[in-house]
Amino acid sequence: MAARGKKTLLEPGHDAEWAKLNREKRRALTPAPDTPIGQLLRRGQDLSAQAIGLLRAVERGGGSSRA
Amino acid sequence: MAAVPPEPKLDEAAAAFIDAGARFVVIGGFAVIANRFVRATEDVDFLVPDDPENDRRVLEALRKLDGVRMRDEAPLRDEHLADQAHLRALTGAGIIDIVRGGLPPLDFDTVSGEAMNAAYDGLEFPVAGLRSVVGFKRLAGRPRDRNDLIGLEEIYGELPNDPLPGLDD
């Protein structure tokens, strides 16, 4: 079922809304300047491990479009 | 400065949605990664259909993940998603963006039909395929999106380029 147009941001013309959402997310995800480097590295390492896990999961799932 | 939200946990988020019977497709940074361009992402993005019953299940899943509306940390209520194009929740599985499907080819049914399957132990869920990811990135057009397209092009060569309403006409 397609969205009814007014109910989606996935069409041209919503740049201001997306910019606001992106700013909000950037603010939330920017670590405090005094965040220990080790903590940042651990977070990066965890995210990288998760990315590799997803790649493996897609390979296990067939690795191609369902269509 | 507020504490940084928990790191995203895609499999936990997906498991909660599946348990709640909610339909969704993974889009955003994790979908880019699943299409082999590995780069950082710090949130989970789910595309959902325009379906009130599914909205109810999405909210159930988000509540199970201890989700609140991110902008004001309000407990999740039906009206936060009903008739809304987007909901951002702060959850125990990180930030989860719920994005309503768009016009074809970025509508839920098309994206879902072209999705790949991610198979974890005891858990399977759909992740947007290359055609859809390229469409989302072309529509968004931020520097990061353009960089994703460059990265994907280096992997796949010429990318599928479906016309997008309002962008290509």
gemmi code that builds the backbone of each chain (N, CA, C; Angstrom):
import gemmi

chains = {
    "A": [
        ("MET", (0.848, -1.189, 0.000), (0.000, 0.000, 0.000), (0.883, 1.238, 0.000)),
        ("ALA", (0.669, 2.124, -0.917), (1.465, 3.345, -0.947), (0.947, 4.326, 0.093)),
        ("ALA", (1.841, 5.097, 0.620), (1.414, 6.136, 1.550), (0.587, 7.166, 0.796)),
        ("ARG", (-0.185, 7.926, 1.541), (-1.082, 8.863, 0.891), (-0.434, 10.218, 0.634)),
        ("GLY", (0.869, 10.243, 0.524), (1.556, 11.463, 0.142), (1.769, 12.409, 1.299)),
        ("LYS", (0.711, 12.922, 1.879), (0.872, 13.881, 2.973), (1.477, 13.230, 4.210)),
        ("LYS", (1.528, 11.905, 4.219), (1.940, 11.188, 5.408), (3.351, 10.631, 5.287)),
        ("THR", (4.129, 11.128, 4.369), (5.484, 10.606, 4.223), (6.478, 11.745, 4.061)),
        ("LEU", (7.670, 11.516, 4.545), (8.759, 12.466, 4.295), (9.606, 11.989, 3.125)),
        ("LEU", (9.235, 10.837, 2.552), (10.036, 10.252, 1.481), (9.567, 10.744, 0.122)),
        ("GLU", (9.623, 12.007, -0.045), (9.313, 12.662, -1.317), (10.010, 14.019, -1.277)),
        ("PRO", (10.272, 14.605, -2.425), (10.929, 15.920, -2.426), (10.076, 16.944, -1.686)),
        ("GLY", (10.740, 17.944, -1.125), (10.006, 19.040, -0.497), (10.001, 19.012, 1.017)),
        ("HIS", (10.713, 18.070, 1.600), (10.745, 17.986, 3.066), (12.144, 18.269, 3.613)),
        ("ASP", (12.906, 19.039, 2.878), (14.300, 19.283, 3.279), (14.394, 19.906, 4.672)),
        ("ALA", (13.506, 20.862, 4.959), (13.582, 21.544, 6.262), (13.291, 20.566, 7.401)),
        ("GLU", (12.306, 19.688, 7.197), (11.987, 18.714, 8.254), (13.151, 17.742, 8.468)),
        ("TRP", (13.727, 17.294, 7.366), (14.865, 16.366, 7.493), (16.057, 17.057, 8.148)),
        ("ALA", (16.274, 18.316, 7.776), (17.405, 19.040, 8.369), (17.230, 19.147, 9.878)),
        ("LYS", (16.003, 19.420, 10.314), (15.731, 19.514, 11.745), (15.972, 18.160, 12.433)),
        ("LEU", (15.472, 17.109, 11.814), (15.662, 15.771, 12.387), (17.143, 15.400, 12.435)),
        ("ASN", (17.861, 15.750, 11.375), (19.289, 15.411, 11.346), (20.071, 16.190, 12.386)),
        ("ARG", (19.693, 17.457, 12.589), (20.368, 18.263, 13.621), (20.127, 17.659, 15.007)),
        ("GLU", (18.880, 17.275, 15.243), (18.525, 16.683, 16.540), (19.365, 15.424, 16.797)),
        ("LYS", (19.493, 14.617, 15.769), (20.234, 13.366, 15.936), (21.723, 13.633, 16.137)),
        ("ARG", (22.257, 14.573, 15.339), (23.682, 14.900, 15.486), (23.984, 15.385, 16.893)),
        ("ARG", (23.097, 16.260, 17.398), (23.299, 16.786, 18.759), (23.311, 15.648, 19.779)),
        ("ALA", (22.349, 14.729, 19.618), (22.227, 13.641, 20.598), (23.419, 12.693, 20.545)),
        ("LEU", (23.978, 12.521, 19.368), (25.019, 11.503, 19.208), (26.431, 12.054, 19.331)),
        ("THR", (26.553, 13.351, 19.476), (27.892, 13.924, 19.641), (28.348, 13.726, 21.082)),
        ("PRO", (29.414, 12.968, 21.280), (29.848, 12.711, 22.657), (30.410, 13.968, 23.317)),
        ("ALA", (30.318, 14.005, 24.622), (30.891, 15.119, 25.370), (32.391, 15.174, 25.106)),
        ("PRO", (32.963, 16.400, 25.102), (34.394, 16.540, 24.783), (35.300, 15.748, 25.729)),
        ("ASP", (34.808, 15.510, 26.954), (35.670, 14.801, 27.907), (35.423, 13.291, 27.913)),
        ("THR", (34.714, 12.798, 26.919), (34.495, 11.342, 26.847), (35.839, 10.642, 26.666)),
        ("PRO", (36.131, 9.667, 27.514), (37.419, 8.978, 27.391), (37.573, 8.319, 26.016)),
        ("ILE", (38.777, 8.415, 25.480), (39.052, 7.824, 24.165), (38.717, 6.336, 24.173)),
        ("GLY", (39.037, 5.668, 25.271), (38.775, 4.236, 25.339), (37.291, 3.921, 25.162)),
        ("GLN", (36.455, 4.777, 25.742), (35.011, 4.564, 25.613), (34.555, 4.757, 24.153)),
        ("LEU", (35.122, 5.759, 23.494), (34.782, 5.990, 22.091), (35.248, 4.824, 21.218)),
        ("LEU", (36.435, 4.338, 21.526), (36.957, 3.221, 20.739), (36.114, 1.964, 20.931)),
        ("ARG", (35.687, 1.738, 22.182), (34.842, 0.562, 22.442), (33.538, 0.653, 21.665)),
        ("ARG", (32.971, 1.853, 21.665), (31.707, 2.040, 20.937), (31.918, 1.783, 19.436)),
        ("GLY", (33.008, 2.338, 18.914), (33.306, 2.118, 17.501), (33.529, 0.646, 17.184)),
        ("GLN", (34.224, -0.008, 18.110), (34.504, -1.430, 17.909), (33.211, -2.251, 17.933)),
        ("ASP", (32.326, -1.921, 18.873), (31.046, -2.629, 18.960), (30.214, -2.417, 17.698)),
        ("LEU", (30.217, -1.185, 17.204), (29.444, -0.899, 15.994), (30.022, -1.629, 14.785)),
        ("SER", (31.352, -1.694, 14.735), (31.993, -2.406, 13.623), (31.651, -3.890, 13.676)),
        ("ALA", (31.679, -4.446, 14.887), (31.354, -5.869, 15.039), (29.918, -6.130, 14.606)),
        ("GLN", (29.055, -5.170, 14.930), (27.654, -5.329, 14.543), (27.493, -5.269, 13.013)),
        ("ALA", (28.273, -4.402, 12.379), (28.225, -4.302, 10.916), (28.659, -5.616, 10.280)),
        ("ILE", (29.709, -6.199, 10.807), (30.187, -7.484, 10.270), (29.123, -8.562, 10.504)),
        ("GLY", (28.487, -8.529, 11.672), (27.419, -9.492, 11.959), (26.281, -9.373, 10.966)),
        ("LEU", (25.953, -8.137, 10.601), (24.873, -7.927, 9.624), (25.274, -8.446, 8.248)),
        ("LEU", (26.504, -8.179, 7.843), (26.962, -8.687, 6.538), (26.868, -10.214, 6.501)),
        ("ARG", (27.286, -10.844, 7.566), (27.211, -12.320, 7.626), (25.758, -12.787, 7.591)),
        ("ALA", (24.897, -12.056, 8.297), (23.480, -12.439, 8.333), (22.846, -12.330, 6.943)),
        ("VAL", (23.243, -11.315, 6.190), (22.709, -11.164, 4.833), (23.241, -12.283, 3.934)),
        ("GLU", (24.502, -12.650, 4.126), (25.054, -13.765, 3.352), (24.292, -15.050, 3.670)),
        ("ARG", (24.037, -15.270, 4.977), (23.275, -16.473, 5.365), (21.865, -16.435, 4.793)),
        ("GLY", (21.316, -15.223, 4.693), (19.951, -15.079, 4.185), (19.841, -15.176, 2.681)),
        ("GLY", (20.956, -15.357, 2.012), (20.914, -15.504, 0.561), (21.638, -14.376, -0.156)),
        ("GLY", (21.756, -13.253, 0.510), (22.587, -12.177, -0.014), (22.056, -11.455, -1.225)),
        ("SER", (20.817, -11.696, -1.567), (20.314, -10.978, -2.736), (18.866, -10.599, -2.524)),
        ("SER", (18.349, -9.827, -3.459), (16.989, -9.330, -3.372), (15.989, -10.473, -3.289)),
        ("ARG", (14.907, -10.234, -2.553), (13.829, -11.232, -2.483), (13.003, -11.242, -3.760)),
        ("ALA", (13.100, -10.163, -4.530), (12.229, -10.037, -5.718), (12.581, -11.085, -6.749)),
    ],
    "B": [
        ("MET", (25.780, 18.588, 28.743), (25.385, 17.775, 27.588), (24.796, 16.458, 28.076)),
        ("ALA", (23.674, 16.057, 27.513), (23.021, 14.811, 27.919), (23.901, 13.618, 27.525)),
        ("ALA", (23.664, 12.504, 28.213), (24.422, 11.302, 27.888), (24.116, 10.876, 26.455)),
        ("VAL", (25.137, 10.334, 25.801), (24.934, 9.827, 24.437), (23.998, 8.629, 24.515)),
        ("PRO", (23.034, 8.536, 23.616), (22.099, 7.402, 23.652), (22.832, 6.075, 23.522)),
        ("PRO", (22.186, 5.005, 23.970), (22.824, 3.691, 23.824), (23.150, 3.418, 22.362)),
        ("GLU", (24.176, 2.633, 22.145), (24.507, 2.310, 20.761), (23.382, 1.466, 20.147)),
        ("PRO", (23.210, 1.576, 18.838), (22.107, 0.842, 18.216), (22.344, -0.666, 18.257)),
        ("LYS", (21.280, -1.380, 18.518), (21.358, -2.842, 18.517), (20.294, -3.334, 17.532)),
        ("LEU", (20.732, -3.497, 16.289), (19.787, -3.818, 15.213), (19.045, -5.120, 15.481)),
        ("ASP", (19.762, -6.155, 15.910), (19.093, -7.444, 16.084), (18.070, -7.388, 17.216)),
        ("GLU", (18.381, -6.658, 18.294), (17.408, -6.543, 19.399), (16.175, -5.764, 18.962)),
        ("ALA", (16.401, -4.703, 18.208), (15.275, -3.911, 17.717), (14.402, -4.758, 16.799)),
        ("ALA", (15.040, -5.462, 15.873), (14.283, -6.285, 14.924), (13.521, -7.393, 15.656)),
        ("ALA", (14.156, -7.994, 16.656), (13.499, -9.078, 17.398), (12.232, -8.567, 18.092)),
        ("ALA", (12.308, -7.365, 18.651), (11.126, -6.811, 19.325), (9.999, -6.561, 18.326)),
        ("PHE", (10.352, -6.083, 17.135), (9.328, -5.826, 16.120), (8.703, -7.132, 15.643)),
        ("ILE", (9.530, -8.134, 15.469), (9.008, -9.436, 15.024), (8.107, -10.026, 16.106)),
        ("ASP", (8.532, -9.946, 17.352), (7.710, -10.465, 18.456), (6.348, -9.777, 18.506)),
        ("ALA", (6.337, -8.500, 18.169), (5.083, -7.748, 18.210), (4.256, -7.944, 16.933)),
        ("GLY", (4.835, -8.644, 15.953), (4.110, -8.875, 14.690), (4.078, -7.654, 13.790)),
        ("ALA", (5.032, -6.746, 13.993), (5.069, -5.522, 13.190), (5.833, -5.761, 11.890)),
        ("ARG", (5.293, -5.210, 10.805), (6.002, -5.278, 9.517), (6.956, -4.086, 9.425)),
        ("PHE", (8.143, -4.349, 8.910), (9.153, -3.293, 8.772), (10.213, -3.756, 7.789)),
        ("VAL", (10.962, -2.813, 7.262), (12.167, -3.114, 6.480), (13.276, -2.214, 7.004)),
        ("VAL", (14.446, -2.778, 7.208), (15.598, -1.987, 7.645), (16.050, -1.101, 6.492)),
        ("ILE", (16.148, 0.191, 6.756), (16.686, 1.122, 5.766), (17.835, 1.898, 6.441)),
        ("GLY", (18.293, 2.973, 5.841), (19.304, 3.808, 6.483), (20.693, 3.174, 6.463)),
        ("GLY", (21.489, 3.558, 7.449), (22.893, 3.151, 7.467), (23.092, 1.649, 7.512)),
        ("PHE", (22.262, 0.952, 8.277), (22.423, -0.509, 8.327), (22.117, -1.153, 6.971)),
        ("ALA", (21.192, -0.570, 6.217), (20.909, -1.111, 4.879), (22.083, -0.857, 3.940)),
        ("VAL", (22.734, 0.289, 4.107), (23.945, 0.561, 3.306), (25.009, -0.492, 3.615)),
        ("ILE", (25.194, -0.768, 4.898), (26.190, -1.767, 5.314), (25.828, -3.144, 4.741)),
        ("ALA", (24.544, -3.495, 4.831), (24.110, -4.803, 4.323), (24.355, -4.928, 2.825)),
        ("ASN", (24.414, -3.776, 2.147), (24.720, -3.786, 0.714), (26.222, -3.625, 0.459)),
        ("ARG", (26.995, -3.897, 1.508), (28.447, -4.091, 1.417), (29.283, -2.826, 1.460)),
        ("PHE", (28.662, -1.678, 1.630), (29.479, -0.487, 1.867), (29.491, -0.262, 3.376)),
        ("VAL", (30.556, -0.714, 4.010), (30.608, -0.700, 5.472), (31.093, 0.665, 5.957)),
        ("ARG", (30.236, 1.334, 6.691), (30.598, 2.631, 7.279), (29.849, 2.770, 8.600)),
        ("ALA", (30.178, 3.784, 9.349), (29.580, 3.935, 10.674), (28.098, 4.289, 10.572)),
        ("THR", (27.324, 3.779, 11.496), (25.946, 4.239, 11.657), (25.615, 4.176, 13.138)),
        ("GLU", (24.820, 5.108, 13.589), (24.559, 5.168, 15.033), (23.086, 5.181, 15.362)),
        ("ASP", (22.275, 4.706, 14.416), (20.864, 4.556, 14.751), (20.262, 3.459, 13.879)),
        ("VAL", (19.041, 3.101, 14.207), (18.306, 2.082, 13.465), (17.158, 2.787, 12.744)),
        ("ASP", (17.010, 2.515, 11.461), (15.921, 3.113, 10.685), (15.038, 1.998, 10.138)),
        ("PHE", (13.740, 2.078, 10.455), (12.797, 1.093, 9.952), (11.755, 1.784, 9.082)),
        ("LEU", (11.563, 1.268, 7.885), (10.465, 1.718, 7.026), (9.226, 0.913, 7.396)),
        ("VAL", (8.092, 1.602, 7.547), (6.856, 0.902, 7.925), (5.739, 1.286, 6.948)),
        ("PRO", (4.753, 0.414, 6.806), (3.638, 0.729, 5.901), (2.652, 1.702, 6.538)),
        ("ASP", (1.771, 2.203, 5.698), (0.710, 3.094, 6.172), (-0.452, 2.204, 6.612)),
        ("ASP", (-0.429, 1.757, 7.836), (-1.347, 0.723, 8.302), (-1.556, 0.894, 9.815)),
        ("PRO", (-2.735, 1.332, 10.230), (-2.980, 1.610, 11.648), (-2.718, 0.408, 12.568)),
        ("GLU", (-3.085, -0.785, 12.120), (-2.847, -1.962, 12.955), (-1.348, -2.206, 13.119)),
        ("ASN", (-0.612, -1.990, 12.027), (0.847, -2.146, 12.127), (1.444, -1.076, 13.044)),
        ("ASP", (0.890, 0.124, 12.978), (1.371, 1.190, 13.875), (1.240, 0.758, 15.334)),
        ("ARG", (0.122, 0.144, 15.655), (-0.099, -0.303, 17.025), (0.989, -1.306, 17.440)),
        ("ARG", (1.331, -2.194, 16.505), (2.354, -3.207, 16.808), (3.755, -2.581, 16.911)),
        ("VAL", (3.989, -1.592, 16.069), (5.276, -0.881, 16.147), (5.438, -0.243, 17.526)),
        ("LEU", (4.376, 0.412, 17.987), (4.438, 1.059, 19.306), (4.618, 0.026, 20.412)),
        ("GLU", (3.959, -1.109, 20.260), (4.125, -2.184, 21.249), (5.597, -2.611, 21.310)),
        ("ALA", (6.209, -2.759, 20.137), (7.625, -3.164, 20.088), (8.511, -2.099, 20.727)),
        ("LEU", (8.246, -0.855, 20.402), (9.071, 0.229, 20.956), (8.928, 0.302, 22.477)),
        ("ARG", (7.715, 0.073, 22.957), (7.520, 0.098, 24.423), (8.280, -1.049, 25.087)),
        ("LYS", (8.279, -2.219, 24.414), (9.028, -3.358, 24.979), (10.519, -3.045, 25.058)),
        ("LEU", (10.965, -2.148, 24.191), (12.374, -1.736, 24.199), (12.589, -0.524, 25.117)),
        ("ASP", (11.592, -0.262, 25.969), (11.654, 0.886, 26.891), (11.748, 2.211, 26.135)),
        ("GLY", (11.088, 2.264, 24.997), (11.169, 3.455, 24.163), (10.338, 4.620, 24.668)),
        ("VAL", (10.867, 5.805, 24.432), (10.127, 7.052, 24.660), (10.301, 7.899, 23.400)),
        ("ARG", (9.397, 8.868, 23.208), (9.594, 9.778, 22.088), (10.848, 10.598, 22.367)),
        ("MET", (11.732, 10.653, 21.406), (13.047, 11.223, 21.707), (12.995, 12.720, 21.975)),
        ("ARG", (12.140, 13.430, 21.233), (12.247, 14.892, 21.329), (11.858, 15.436, 22.702)),
        ("ASP", (10.987, 14.712, 23.425), (10.581, 15.207, 24.745), (10.599, 14.118, 25.814)),
        ("GLU", (11.074, 12.925, 25.414), (11.143, 11.771, 26.317), (9.769, 11.429, 26.897)),
        ("ALA", (8.730, 11.715, 26.129), (7.366, 11.389, 26.548), (7.107, 9.896, 26.344)),
        ("PRO", (6.345, 9.284, 27.248), (5.932, 7.893, 27.008), (5.207, 7.808, 25.667)),
        ("LEU", (5.427, 6.714, 24.955), (4.862, 6.608, 23.604), (3.345, 6.459, 23.654)),
        ("ARG", (2.684, 7.265, 22.837), (1.231, 7.181, 22.722), (0.859, 6.962, 21.255)),
        ("ASP", (-0.359, 6.464, 21.049), (-0.794, 6.130, 19.692), (-0.628, 7.311, 18.734)),
        ("GLU", (-0.964, 8.500, 19.201), (-0.933, 9.657, 18.294), (0.483, 10.074, 17.904)),
        ("HIS", (1.480, 9.524, 18.566), (2.857, 9.834, 18.169), (3.214, 9.193, 16.838)),
        ("LEU", (2.435, 8.175, 16.442), (2.722, 7.509, 15.169), (1.530, 7.583, 14.212)),
        ("ALA", (0.323, 7.502, 14.749), (-0.867, 7.536, 13.887), (-0.879, 8.838, 13.085)),
        ("ASP", (-1.063, 8.716, 11.784), (-1.104, 9.880, 10.889), (0.177, 10.707, 10.903)),
        ("GLN", (1.262, 10.108, 11.343), (2.553, 10.805, 11.329), (3.452, 10.181, 10.261)),
        ("ALA", (4.312, 10.995, 9.693), (5.245, 10.500, 8.682), (6.489, 9.889, 9.317)),
        ("HIS", (6.717, 10.236, 10.583), (7.986, 9.848, 11.202), (7.843, 9.851, 12.721)),
        ("LEU", (8.529, 8.923, 13.353), (8.627, 8.924, 14.815), (10.060, 8.547, 15.181)),
        ("ARG", (10.651, 9.335, 16.054), (11.998, 8.990, 16.538), (11.876, 8.592, 17.998)),
        ("ALA", (12.292, 7.386, 18.287), (12.201, 6.881, 19.656), (13.595, 6.629, 20.208)),
        ("LEU", (13.738, 6.958, 21.459), (14.961, 6.617, 22.192), (14.649, 5.348, 22.960)),
        ("THR", (15.393, 4.285, 22.697), (15.067, 2.981, 23.267), (16.330, 2.334, 23.853)),
        ("GLY", (16.114, 1.202, 24.499), (17.250, 0.436, 25.000), (18.101, -0.140, 23.877)),
        ("ALA", (17.565, -0.144, 22.658), (18.327, -0.591, 21.486), (18.801, 0.610, 20.673)),
        ("GLY", (18.944, 1.748, 21.338), (19.430, 2.954, 20.659), (18.302, 3.777, 20.064)),
        ("ILE", (18.692, 4.741, 19.247), (17.707, 5.576, 18.561), (17.084, 4.756, 17.437)),
        ("ILE", (15.757, 4.734, 17.407), (15.060, 4.047, 16.313), (14.190, 5.066, 15.597)),
        ("ASP", (14.458, 5.246, 14.314), (13.640, 6.114, 13.477), (12.610, 5.263, 12.741)),
        ("ILE", (11.354, 5.600, 12.926), (10.274, 4.936, 12.197), (9.879, 5.862, 11.059)),
        ("VAL", (10.018, 5.379, 9.837), (9.781, 6.211, 8.664), (8.652, 5.590, 7.850)),
        ("ARG", (7.659, 6.407, 7.574), (6.511, 5.933, 6.780), (6.925, 5.779, 5.316)),
        ("GLY", (6.479, 4.688, 4.691), (6.789, 4.469, 3.286), (6.344, 5.641, 2.428)),
        ("GLY", (7.069, 5.841, 1.324), (6.785, 6.964, 0.448), (6.027, 6.558, -0.793)),
        ("LEU", (6.235, 7.318, -1.844), (5.604, 7.022, -3.119), (6.466, 6.004, -3.860)),
        ("PRO", (5.864, 5.158, -4.711), (6.669, 4.185, -5.453), (7.812, 4.888, -6.213)),
        ("PRO", (8.994, 4.326, -6.229), (9.370, 2.987, -5.762), (9.825, 2.953, -4.293)),
        ("LEU", (9.586, 4.009, -3.544), (10.012, 4.019, -2.140), (8.837, 3.759, -1.206)),
        ("ASP", (7.786, 3.152, -1.706), (6.668, 2.738, -0.862), (7.026, 1.432, -0.156)),
        ("PHE", (6.292, 1.129, 0.886), (6.641, -0.036, 1.700), (6.603, -1.329, 0.872)),
        ("ASP", (5.563, -1.504, 0.071), (5.432, -2.782, -0.645), (6.573, -3.008, -1.629)),
        ("THR", (6.958, -1.959, -2.349), (8.055, -2.114, -3.312), (9.372, -2.386, -2.591)),
        ("VAL", (9.652, -1.613, -1.555), (10.915, -1.796, -0.818), (10.948, -3.182, -0.165)),
        ("SER", (9.817, -3.574, 0.400), (9.740, -4.889, 1.034), (9.932, -6.001, 0.005)),
        ("GLY", (9.320, -5.838, -1.153), (9.414, -6.866, -2.198), (10.813, -7.031, -2.747)),
        ("GLU", (11.608, -5.970, -2.688), (12.972, -6.025, -3.232), (14.014, -6.208, -2.124)),
        ("ALA", (13.534, -6.447, -0.903), (14.466, -6.509, 0.232), (15.266, -7.803, 0.248)),
        ("MET", (16.403, -7.728, 0.915), (17.209, -8.916, 1.193), (16.771, -9.478, 2.542)),
        ("ASN", (17.212, -10.686, 2.789), (16.878, -11.327, 4.043), (18.124, -11.406, 4.917)),
        ("ALA", (18.050, -10.873, 6.119), (19.160, -11.040, 7.068), (18.789, -12.178, 7.999)),
        ("ALA", (19.663, -13.172, 8.091), (19.373, -14.364, 8.896), (20.374, -14.488, 10.035)),
        ("TYR", (19.896, -14.147, 11.219), (20.682, -14.359, 12.438), (20.242, -15.697, 13.028)),
        ("ASP", (20.851, -16.112, 14.119), (20.413, -17.341, 14.765), (18.992, -17.147, 15.280)),
        ("GLY", (18.046, -17.848, 14.678), (16.666, -17.788, 15.139), (15.962, -16.485, 14.848)),
        ("LEU", (16.497, -15.691, 13.954), (15.904, -14.383, 13.692), (16.151, -14.009, 12.225)),
        ("GLU", (15.072, -13.724, 11.510), (15.222, -13.281, 10.118), (14.400, -12.041, 9.913)),
        ("PHE", (14.966, -11.089, 9.177), (14.206, -9.868, 8.906), (14.687, -9.236, 7.603)),
        ("PRO", (13.838, -8.398, 7.006), (14.170, -7.820, 5.701), (15.008, -6.548, 5.810)),
        ("VAL", (15.936, -6.430, 4.884), (16.806, -5.252, 4.791), (16.715, -4.728, 3.359)),
        ("ALA", (16.573, -3.441, 3.212), (16.381, -2.863, 1.876), (17.498, -3.278, 0.923)),
        ("GLY", (17.110, -3.636, -0.287), (18.063, -4.020, -1.322), (18.671, -2.791, -1.995)),
        ("LEU", (19.561, -3.076, -2.920), (20.351, -2.007, -3.539), (19.476, -0.971, -4.244)),
        ("ARG", (18.469, -1.411, -5.005), (17.632, -0.448, -5.750), (16.987, 0.549, -4.797)),
        ("SER", (16.471, 0.011, -3.696), (15.787, 0.884, -2.741), (16.776, 1.815, -2.050)),
        ("VAL", (17.909, 1.266, -1.639), (18.905, 2.097, -0.945), (19.343, 3.244, -1.849)),
        ("VAL", (19.568, 2.939, -3.102), (19.977, 3.997, -4.045), (18.875, 5.050, -4.147)),
        ("GLY", (17.626, 4.616, -4.197), (16.514, 5.572, -4.263), (16.460, 6.465, -3.032)),
        ("PHE", (16.579, 5.867, -1.856), (16.565, 6.665, -0.615), (17.714, 7.674, -0.605)),
        ("LYS", (18.865, 7.225, -1.033), (20.045, 8.100, -0.986), (19.930, 9.233, -2.003)),
        ("ARG", (19.419, 8.922, -3.175), (19.253, 9.981, -4.184), (18.250, 11.014, -3.686)),
        ("LEU", (17.206, 10.544, -3.031), (16.183, 11.468, -2.537), (16.742, 12.359, -1.424)),
        ("ALA", (17.495, 11.766, -0.501), (17.997, 12.534, 0.647), (19.059, 13.543, 0.211)),
        ("GLY", (20.032, 13.083, -0.556), (20.974, 13.998, -1.190), (21.935, 14.741, -0.266)),
        ("ARG", (22.074, 14.295, 1.001), (23.047, 14.948, 1.874), (24.455, 14.510, 1.472)),
        ("PRO", (25.470, 15.216, 1.945), (26.842, 14.789, 1.623), (27.082, 13.315, 1.975)),
        ("ARG", (26.575, 12.891, 3.138), (26.777, 11.495, 3.523), (26.074, 10.554, 2.533)),
        ("ASP", (24.909, 10.952, 2.055), (24.186, 10.110, 1.093), (24.941, 10.030, -0.230)),
        ("ARG", (25.490, 11.165, -0.652), (26.268, 11.160, -1.897), (27.507, 10.285, -1.732)),
        ("ASN", (28.089, 10.340, -0.547), (29.258, 9.496, -0.280), (28.866, 8.013, -0.316)),
        ("ASP", (27.699, 7.696, 0.233), (27.218, 6.306, 0.174), (27.064, 5.852, -1.280)),
        ("LEU", (26.510, 6.737, -2.110), (26.314, 6.369, -3.521), (27.655, 6.147, -4.215)),
        ("ILE", (28.638, 6.981, -3.885), (29.975, 6.799, -4.469), (30.549, 5.454, -4.018)),
        ("GLY", (30.399, 5.161, -2.719), (30.912, 3.895, -2.198), (30.232, 2.695, -2.839)),
        ("LEU", (28.924, 2.770, -2.981), (28.185, 1.656, -3.598), (28.559, 1.505, -5.071)),
        ("GLU", (28.776, 2.648, -5.739), (29.140, 2.590, -7.153), (30.511, 1.936, -7.321)),
        ("GLU", (31.396, 2.176, -6.379), (32.718, 1.546, -6.465), (32.605, 0.027, -6.305)),
        ("ILE", (31.598, -0.404, -5.578), (31.418, -1.843, -5.365), (30.671, -2.487, -6.529)),
        ("TYR", (29.589, -1.824, -6.966), (28.680, -2.466, -7.931), (28.819, -1.950, -9.355)),
        ("GLY", (29.568, -0.857, -9.560), (29.569, -0.239, -10.888), (28.323, 0.629, -11.022)),
        ("GLU", (27.797, 0.709, -12.228), (26.631, 1.579, -12.446), (25.462, 1.121, -11.564)),
        ("LEU", (24.866, 2.079, -10.868), (23.813, 1.737, -9.910), (22.441, 1.775, -10.576)),
        ("PRO", (21.500, 0.955, -10.070), (20.122, 1.044, -10.576), (19.563, 2.430, -10.280)),
        ("ASN", (18.823, 2.959, -11.201), (18.435, 4.360, -11.107), (16.955, 4.510, -11.429)),
        ("ASP", (16.109, 4.033, -10.534), (14.669, 4.124, -10.771), (14.203, 5.578, -10.676)),
        ("PRO", (13.345, 6.010, -11.593), (12.831, 7.386, -11.503), (12.080, 7.602, -10.194)),
        ("LEU", (12.318, 8.730, -9.570), (11.641, 9.068, -8.320), (10.663, 10.214, -8.571)),
        ("PRO", (9.411, 10.055, -8.168), (8.408, 11.103, -8.399), (8.843, 12.428, -7.759)),
        ("GLY", (8.731, 13.475, -8.534), (9.081, 14.786, -8.008), (10.546, 15.129, -8.111)),
        ("LEU", (11.370, 14.104, -8.292), (12.812, 14.333, -8.403), (13.267, 14.197, -9.845)),
        ("ASP", (12.662, 13.240, -10.535), (13.107, 12.950, -11.905), (12.037, 13.309, -12.927)),
        ("ASP", (10.976, 14.000, -12.505), (9.968, 14.392, -13.500), (9.580, 15.851, -13.302)),
    ],
}
model = gemmi.Model(1)
for chain_id, residues in chains.items():
    chain = gemmi.Chain(chain_id)
    for i, (resn, *xyz) in enumerate(residues, 1):
        res = gemmi.Residue()
        res.name, res.seqid = resn, gemmi.SeqId(i, " ")
        for name, pos in zip(("N", "CA", "C"), xyz):
            atom = gemmi.Atom()
            atom.name, atom.element = name, gemmi.Element(name[0])
            atom.pos, atom.b_iso = gemmi.Position(*pos), 0.0
            res.add_atom(atom)
        chain.add_residue(res)
    model.add_chain(chain)
structure = gemmi.Structure()
structure.add_model(model)
structure.setup_entities()
